[in-house]
């Protein structure tokens, strides 16, 4: 005749790797089978600091059909962990479950539904219920992990063709348990390449493979509640907006996490050209126009803070009292102080495919042949273009004297 009594679920949970200050309420998934066809399933929420069950959905399937929602007792299991007990709804057979010592949190579930248990596990002691047949149970207790997280970014996010950017991956473990074998891969789009030997790993022991086009890495273990970073140098080989997306991020026993995406824009820097209207001017009294042209060669990218400086050689100065400034450049500031030896542009904005032209008058200040070279023309963020040169010759001033001869005829010399 069937005897009704309060069912008890007894678990010996060996939780290694938890510090005393670890966050509470970690979920463990319980899955198992009874030898006569019944099942064991559900989730235990365990305060890993106090060693207590805080919530339970564990249940025996048909024909037992009982649940175990209430905490019955908890007591220390010694150095190997805790033994935790639950009260089940009356009406089924006694269930005793013992978790053997795992190499990681979680492990194998063994025990009996009904009867007593004779366990050789140290630090655990169990009671027996006579007159109830034993039904072997096997199964698993595993942490109910959430997915690892991954984010990525390029710095700088816009570079000149041929330049480099640092790609940083930030890996996170939002769980109260360590994640094992955290892995992802990242294949670069066309026009970008990894610089060999530049991978910097701040995530601890890992197995990685870096080629010019792809990165594959598996981090051995990521501590609970922590983040870490990986960084690698990326070359910009062709222009355009390069959208780079990783694979999903995976970890043992956890669902797959979302991929991460970042965009690196590779552009041409601005270009500059210059020229003197005249190839030769006279000392002091001769002036000429010095013209500059700046081009944004990109079809789809606006360039900002376009700037350059032109320091005149010793044989030239900006015309005075007027510098003869003509033209403008993308709202930028053109500086050419009369009588000085410097011309500059700063803060210009050039739309995609746009150009600008301006000019300044210069005077010959010293006889000789002079080559005038600008600084490189630049734009944000850190785009460096070419320098421009032009040459001119300053010659002695030619004077003409007029006088009369004794005959009264005019002569010149």
Secondary structure as the mmCIF struct_conf table of DSSP 4:
data_model
#
loop_
_struct_conf.conf_type_id
_struct_conf.id
_struct_conf.beg_label_comp_id
_struct_conf.beg_label_asym_id
_struct_conf.beg_label_seq_id
_struct_conf.end_label_comp_id
_struct_conf.end_label_asym_id
_struct_conf.end_label_seq_id
STRN STRN1 UNK A 7 UNK A 13
TURN_TY1_P TURN_TY1_P1 UNK A 16 UNK A 17
TURN_TY1_P TURN_TY1_P2 UNK A 20 UNK A 21
BEND BEND1 UNK A 24 UNK A 24
STRN STRN2 UNK A 26 UNK A 34
TURN_TY1_P TURN_TY1_P3 UNK A 35 UNK A 36
BEND BEND2 UNK A 37 UNK A 37
STRN STRN3 UNK A 39 UNK A 47
TURN_TY1_P TURN_TY1_P4 UNK A 48 UNK A 51
STRN STRN4 UNK A 52 UNK A 56
STRN STRN5 UNK A 59 UNK A 60
TURN_TY1_P TURN_TY1_P5 UNK A 62 UNK A 64
STRN STRN6 UNK A 66 UNK A 67
STRN STRN7 UNK A 70 UNK A 76
HELX_RH_3T_P HELX_RH_3T_P1 UNK A 78 UNK A 80
STRN STRN8 UNK A 82 UNK A 88
HELX_LH_PP_P HELX_LH_PP_P1 UNK A 89 UNK A 89
BEND BEND3 UNK A 90 UNK A 92
STRN STRN9 UNK A 95 UNK A 99
HELX_LH_PP_P HELX_LH_PP_P2 UNK A 100 UNK A 102
BEND BEND4 UNK A 103 UNK A 105
STRN STRN10 UNK A 106 UNK A 113
BEND BEND5 UNK A 114 UNK A 115
TURN_TY1_P TURN_TY1_P6 UNK A 122 UNK A 123
TURN_TY1_P TURN_TY1_P7 UNK A 130 UNK A 131
BEND BEND6 UNK A 132 UNK A 132
STRN STRN11 UNK A 136 UNK A 143
HELX_LH_PP_P HELX_LH_PP_P3 UNK A 145 UNK A 148
STRN STRN12 UNK A 149 UNK A 155
BEND BEND7 UNK A 156 UNK A 157
STRN STRN13 UNK A 158 UNK A 160
TURN_TY1_P TURN_TY1_P8 UNK A 161 UNK A 162
STRN STRN14 UNK A 164 UNK A 172
BEND BEND8 UNK A 175 UNK A 177
STRN STRN15 UNK A 179 UNK A 187
HELX_LH_PP_P HELX_LH_PP_P4 UNK A 188 UNK A 189
TURN_TY1_P TURN_TY1_P9 UNK A 190 UNK A 191
STRN STRN16 UNK A 192 UNK A 194
HELX_LH_PP_P HELX_LH_PP_P5 UNK A 195 UNK A 195
TURN_TY1_P TURN_TY1_P10 UNK A 196 UNK A 197
STRN STRN17 UNK A 200 UNK A 201
BEND BEND9 UNK A 203 UNK A 205
STRN STRN18 UNK A 206 UNK A 210
BEND BEND10 UNK A 212 UNK A 213
STRN STRN19 UNK A 214 UNK A 222
TURN_TY1_P TURN_TY1_P11 UNK A 224 UNK A 225
STRN STRN20 UNK A 227 UNK A 236
BEND BEND11 UNK A 238 UNK A 238
STRN STRN21 UNK A 240 UNK A 245
STRN STRN22 UNK A 246 UNK A 246
STRN STRN23 UNK A 249 UNK A 250
TURN_TY1_P TURN_TY1_P12 UNK A 252 UNK A 253
BEND BEND12 UNK A 254 UNK A 254
HELX_LH_PP_P HELX_LH_PP_P6 UNK A 255 UNK A 256
STRN STRN24 UNK A 257 UNK A 257
HELX_LH_PP_P HELX_LH_PP_P7 UNK A 258 UNK A 259
STRN STRN25 UNK A 261 UNK A 267
HELX_LH_PP_P HELX_LH_PP_P8 UNK A 268 UNK A 270
STRN STRN26 UNK A 271 UNK A 276
BEND BEND13 UNK A 277 UNK A 277
BEND BEND14 UNK A 279 UNK A 279
STRN STRN27 UNK A 280 UNK A 282
STRN STRN28 UNK A 283 UNK A 283
TURN_TY1_P TURN_TY1_P13 UNK A 284 UNK A 285
STRN STRN29 UNK A 287 UNK A 295
BEND BEND15 UNK A 299 UNK A 300
STRN STRN30 UNK A 303 UNK A 311
HELX_LH_PP_P HELX_LH_PP_P9 UNK A 312 UNK A 313
TURN_TY1_P TURN_TY1_P14 UNK A 314 UNK A 315
STRN STRN31 UNK A 316 UNK A 318
BEND BEND16 UNK A 320 UNK A 321
STRN STRN32 UNK A 326 UNK A 328
TURN_TY1_P TURN_TY1_P15 UNK A 330 UNK A 331
HELX_LH_PP_P HELX_LH_PP_P10 UNK A 332 UNK A 332
STRN STRN33 UNK A 333 UNK A 335
TURN_TY1_P TURN_TY1_P16 UNK A 338 UNK A 339
BEND BEND17 UNK A 341 UNK A 341
STRN STRN34 UNK A 342 UNK A 350
TURN_TY1_P TURN_TY1_P17 UNK A 352 UNK A 353
STRN STRN35 UNK A 355 UNK A 364
BEND BEND18 UNK A 366 UNK A 367
STRN STRN36 UNK A 368 UNK A 373
HELX_LH_PP_P HELX_LH_PP_P11 UNK A 374 UNK A 377
STRN STRN37 UNK A 378 UNK A 380
TURN_TY1_P TURN_TY1_P18 UNK A 381 UNK A 382
STRN STRN38 UNK A 383 UNK A 384
STRN STRN39 UNK A 389 UNK A 395
HELX_LH_PP_P HELX_LH_PP_P12 UNK A 396 UNK A 399
STRN STRN40 UNK A 402 UNK A 404
TURN_TY1_P TURN_TY1_P19 UNK A 406 UNK A 407
BEND BEND19 UNK A 408 UNK A 408
STRN STRN41 UNK A 410 UNK A 412
#
